[in-house]
Amino acid sequence: MQTVAVSARLDQVRYDIRGPLSRRAHELEAEGRRILRLNIGNPGLFGFRVPQHLRDAISEKLPQSEAYCHQQGLLEAREAIAAQHRRHGAAAAAERVFLGNGVSELIGLSLSALLDPGDEVLVPAPDYPLWTAATRLNGGVPVHYQCPPERDHLPDPDEIAALVTPRTKALVVINPNNPTGAVYPRAVLDAMVAIAERHGLVLLCDEIYDSVLYDGAKFEPLAPLALDVPCISYGGLSKVHLACGYRVGWASVTGAERRIRPLLHALDLLASLRLCSNVTAQWAIKPALEGPNEIGKLTQPGGRLYEARAAIRNGVARSQFLTMVTPQAALYAFPGVDPERLPGFDDETFALGLLENENIILVPGSSFNIAARNHFRLTMLPEPAVLDEALAAIERELARTAEKKTRRVA
Ligand SMILES: Cc1ncc(COP(=O)(O)O)c(C=O)c1O
C-alpha cells in the first residue's frame, strides 16, 4: 500500500514547542504520570482566568454571533484597536485593521501576502518559531539576526543592515520578545526603522506581549516611530488578556497610503478567502482594550507573575550551572547553561532527560532557531512554589548530566 506523499514544503518547517518532546509527554501522561508543562505560554492551564467583563461581553453578544462578519472583523472591535494605537501615537485606522484567529493566523496571512519564492525575511534569533516556519511555508527564506545573551538579547542594527540583500522583503521585530523577555530600547527601534526605510522593507512587528512588563520596563510601539514606513503591528487577547483559547488577534497596517495600498488589497483578499475570524470572541476586544489593566496587577511586586519570575531568578542564582538575563517582559525565562561548567551540553538530550526523570517538559533553546545548544525556555505561569521545586529538579538533572560527562572522561 502506498503512503500519502505530503508537500515537500514542509521538510524545513518545525514547531518544536509542540514537537516530539511534547508527544512523549502525552505518552507519559497516558501511562498515568503527571507532567509539569513549562513548555507552552498558556495561562488558562495554570488557573489564570479571563477577566469577568470579557466573558460577560461574550455571553451578552452570543445571539449576535451567528452570522459571518466583515472579512476584516467587527467594526466596533477594529475601531477600539485603532483608537488604542492612535492613543500611542500611531496613524491607525479601523479600515486598516484585520482580525484573525489569533496572531498566528495573521502571521501566515501577512507572509502569504508579501512573499514570492526566494524572498528573504529578517527574523530574530532566538525567535518565536512560527515566524521562521511561516516564512518557509510561504516560499521565503528566513535570514536570522542574532540577539545573544552577551548583549542582553538585543539586536545589533549594524549586523541587521549587513544581512540585507536585494531579495530582502521584510524585517520581523518581536518586542517584547518571546523567548528572551527583552524589551527593545528606543534607539534600537529607531535604527531598525531606518534600515527598513533605507532598503524598502516592510516592518512586521509582533507586539503580543506589549503590556506584560516587569520592573517599570518601558515598551515603545513601533508604528509611531515608523511613520511612512510600511508596518504591520500585531497584538491580541491571548497573553495580555489571558484568553489564549478565544483565538483573537489583530494586525494594524500603517505607513504612507500609496506604499501600503497593494498590501491592504492582498490582506483583504486573503482575509476574504477565510471568510472571517471567530465572531463570538471578537466581542471581547472592545471591553478588553477599554477596561482595567488586569495584567498589570500580576506583574507588580506581590503579583503572581512577578513572584514566579523571582522564583526562577532565585533558582538560577542558586544553580551551579545556570546563567540568565533577567526577562523584562512576557511569560518566559530563557536560562543558559555555562559552557565552562558543562562543556558539550546538548539542550535536546537534557530536555528529554528532564522529562523522563523529573516529569517536567520545557523547550530546548535550539527550537527557537539559534545555533547554540545550551539554552532552554520555561514559562513563568505556575505558582512560585511549584517553580521553586521545578528549578530544584532542573538542577538535579543538570548534576546528573555533569556526572555522566565526568564518568565518560574518566
Ligand atoms: C511572540 C508571539 N507571537 C504570536 C503568538 C501567537 O499568539 P496567538 O495566535 O495566540 O494570538 C505567540 C504565542 O505564544 C507569541 O509568543
The ligand as an ORCA input file, in Angstrom:
! r2SCAN-3c Opt
* xyz 0 1
  C       5.594     36.236     20.058
  C       4.320     35.529     19.769
  N       3.630     35.864     18.674
  C       2.477     35.269     18.353
  C       1.952     34.258     19.146
  C       0.640     33.620     18.730
  O      -0.376     34.001     19.571
  P      -1.931     33.791     19.257
  O      -2.051     33.038     17.996
  O      -2.465     33.051     20.426
  O      -2.501     35.175     19.149
  C       2.630     33.872     20.293
  C       2.123     32.769     21.130
  O       2.750     32.295     22.048
  C       3.836     34.516     20.623
  O       4.535     34.195     21.703
*
